[in-house]
């Protein structure tokens, strides 16, 4: 079944959306006065209202956020919270992308614009490299690959030993079938953190494809 909030496809027996967490209300087959079923329906409706309210709230905040009138810390916090509202993960894997609704896309692109303005105005990168990683992941999901790459590079410039930034960059290059470049990024991940989750198996797959590409 399709999620009414983000549009993602889910199995028919799913209790909540695999992408946005929306709790699917149960279908009433009998007495709709059943309190438990009624509560589940109220919870799902509340989730939709809160999500919509949060998106509107951060759209308004970002519209009023300008580097010339805001402190770097305020900008950093607002951008970080906006990406959290969008539920953008720090790590992506196996070419998995998120479904971004039109309103979420509007918020995402506005956050990107404000982030670029802040970088230019303050003449240095924002303090938290993870914010750049999440923005890169979001842009990857809407297939803005060049822009996503720029944000991964910003994260790496800010924090060269941030393994997840190198891993996400490797994953995107893998999805674009740039296996040799992806392999170089995975080697960096292993040098930084040999125990990084799935890096060994992922590197083995990419290495095999890179050899096939050569032949």
Secondary structure, DSSP 4 states (H G I P E B T S, - for coil): -B-TTT--B--TT-SB-TTT--BPPPPP-S-TT-HHHHHHHHHHHHHHHHHHHHHHHHHHHHHT--GGGS-HHHHHHHHHHHHHHTT--S---TT------HHHHHHHHHHHHHHHHHHHHHTS--S-HHHHHHHHHHHHHTT-HHHHHHHHHHHHHH-TT-HHHHHHHHHHHHHTT-HHHHHHHHHHHHHH-TT-TTHHHHHHHHHHHHHHHH-
